[in-house]
Amino acid sequence: QMNLHLAVNLLVASFTASYGVSDALDVGVAVPFVRTSVSGESTAEIFLVGGDTLHRFAGTGSNPVLTATSTATGIASGLGDIEGHVKLRLVQGERIGIALLASARFPTGDEQNLLGSGSFSARGLGIVSARLGRFNPHGAIGYTRRGGSLLTNSVEASAGFDHLLAPWVTMAVDALGSWQAGASKIDVPAQVQYDAPFPYTLQVTNIPSRRDNFLNASIGFKFRTRRGIQIVSNALFPLLDAGLQPRVTWTGGLEYSF
């Protein structure tokens, strides 16, 4: 059997811009540049039934080497998947605002080098926000449709708030959920049971056979400088054991409006 351990790290620098077409309509684009690094280690083991064996990595039949380890690393960088959006404000009062957001992500990143998804996706969201002094709650619900043979669609929902701690710092807390819509497109292989030459159960993969449902907590801060530049920091943590997902996602950035 062989056990494979993979570690994937992404470093993404996104350049974003929004333009107000009118008081109620704005458009925007996000252009990401991605650096993906992958490191892997595999350990293979041959099970010795008894006596001499013809299968070995080294040594002799009576004194075989039955375990071998191999490592590999790789790095790729380049343009990621470009995303554009349109946001339409439907209601804007003193206490509440309602808007619709439509976005599209284009497969401009290299899928083979893990720089992009390799398929087109589109998302629609309904957004509501309220203003209660320094405390501003907000929420959104919508649907994401993804192309490709292995990706699934999902229902998206989020809820959270912004709180003005001081004239120069704002805290944001959100819960972000994504629930798979429809059947899974990936069949995770089950364990294999061998009866000969001796009873043995082979665990083919440790990837869980479950739906792609995710729930994350987002905590961030925005700091305003005297020159009008805003410093943004954020951390995203998983709240559910949903299989393949980052342990934590850190974000830092600069914003400027003119």
N, C-alpha and C positions, 0 to 999 in steps of 0.2 A: 504494500500500500504506500501511498505518497501523501504527505501532509504539506499543503501549500499555504504560506502566509504572505499576504500582500499588504503593503502600506502605500496609500495614495495621498499626496498632498497637493493642494491647488492654491496658487497665488494669483489673484485676479485683480487687475487694475481697470476699473470701468470709468469711462468718460461719458457723462450724461448731460443733456441739455433739454430744457423745456421752453416753449414759446407760447405766449398767450395770444391766440388768434382774436379772441374777444374776451369780454368779462366772464363769459360762461364756457368758453371752449379753449383748451390748450392741447398742444401736441408735443411729443417728446421722443427722444431717441437715446439709447444706451449702447455704447460701443465698448465691449470688454476685450482686454488683452490678457491671455491666460498663460501661466507657466505650470505645467503638470510634471511632477516627479513621482516615479514609481520605483519601489524597491521590493524585491521578492526573495524568499528563501524557501526551498523545497527540501524535505527530508524523506527519502525513500527507504523502505524496509522490506526485506525478503523474509518470509516466515519459513523457518527450517522445520520440516516434518520429522526428520530423524535420519541419522546416518549421513552419507555424503549427499551433496546437492550439486546439480549442474548449473544452477543459477546463483550467481554471486557477483559482487562488484569487484572483488579482489581476493587474494589469498588462494587457498587450495580447497579441494572438496572436503577434506577432513577438518580444515581450519579456515572456513570462509569468512570474508568480510560482507556482512549482510545489510549494512547501513551506509548510505551515501547522502551527502548534503551539497546543494548547489545554490548559488546566489546570483542575482542579476539586478541591475539598476538601469533606469532610463529617464531622460528628461526631454520634454518638448515644450516649445513656446510658440505663440502666434495669436492670431485673431480668433476670438470666440464667437458665439452666436449673437448677432446683433438683434436688438429688440426695439420696436417702436410702439408708441401708445397714443391714444386719443382719449381725453377726459372731458365729459360734458356735465356741467353743473345744472341740476334740475331745480333745486330749491336752495335759497340762501337767505336765512333769516337771522335775527339777532342771537337766537339760541340754537338753531339746528340747521344743518346743511345736508343735502342729498345729491349724489353724483353717480354717473355711470362711467366705467373705465373699460376700454377695449384695447388689448395689446396683442402683438404678434411677434414671435421669435423666429428668426430665419436661420437655417443651418449653414452659416458661414464658417463655423469652426471645423477643424479637421477631426472627424469622428475617430479615425484610426489611431490618432495620437492623443485621444481623450481631451481634446480642446473644445469639442462641441458635441451636441446630441445626435447630429446626423439627420434630423428630421424637423419639419415645420410644426409649430404649435401656436395655438391661439387661445386667448383667455378673455372672459367677460366678467365684470364684477359690478355689483351694486354697493355703494359706499354711503354710510350715514355717519355724521359727526355732530357733536353738541359742544356748546361753550358754556361752562359753569364757572365763571371767574377764571382762576388760574388752572382749573381742572377741566380737561377736554377729553371726554370719552369718545370712542369711535369704534366702528365695526364694519365688516364687509362680508359678502357672500357671493359666490360665483361658480363658474365652471371652466375647466381647462381641457381642451381637446388637443391630443398629441398624435402626430403621424408616426410612421415607422411600424415595423412588424412586431416589436417586443414591448413598446411603451403603452401604458394604459392611460385612459382619461381619468379625471378626478374632479370631485366637488371640493371647492376651497371655501374656508371660512376663517375669520379672524376677529378678535375683540381685544381692546386695550384702551390705553389712555395716555395723554401727554399732560405733564404737570410742570408748571413754571415754578422752579424752586427759588430762583432769583432772577433779576433782570437780565443776567448774562448766562444762565444755565437752565436747560429744560431736560427733564427725565421722561423717557418713553418706555412703557411696558406693554407687551402684547403676547397673546397666545395665538399661534398660527397652526391651523389644522388643514390636512389634506386627506381625503378619503377616496379610495379607488372606486371608480364607476365601471361596472361590467366585470366580466370574467378575466382572470389573469391570463397573460399570453405566454408565460414561461412555465414549463413543467419541470419542477424540481425533482430530480430522481430520488426514489426511495432507497433505503438500505438494501443491500444484497446479502442473501444468506447462502453460504456454501456448506455442503454436507460432506464433501470429500476434497482432499484426503483426510481432513478432520473438520469438525463443525467450527464454522467461523462466520461472524457477521461483519461485513464491510460497510462502514459509513461512507457513502460516496461523497457527500458534501455536508457541510455544516450550515449552508444557507437555509434559513427557515422557510418552510412552505406556508406562507401567510400572505394576506392581502397587503398592498402597498398603502397602508394607513399611517399617517405621520401626525405628530403633535409636538410642537416646539414652543419654547419660551424665549422671548426676545427682550433683552434689557439694554437700553442705550441712553446716551447723553449727548446733548448738543450745546456747545459752548460758543457764545458770540464774542468776537474780538472787537476792539475799538475801530478797526479798519473795515468792519462789515463782513469779514470772512468768518464763517462758522465752521468749527471743528466738530466732526461727528465721530462718535465711537459707539460700537454695538457688539453684543455677544449673543449668539443663538445656541440654545441647548436643547437636546431632545428630551421629551417627557415620556415617550413610549419606546419600548424596545421593538423597533420596526425593522430590524435586520441591517441592511447595508445603508448606513448614514453616518455623517460626521459626528465625532464625539463633541466637538464644539466648532463653531464658525465665528471667527473674529473679523470685525469690519472697522476700518478707520478711513476718514475722508475729509475733504474740504468742500464747502459750498459757498457760492458767491452769487448774489442777485444784482442785476443791473437793468 
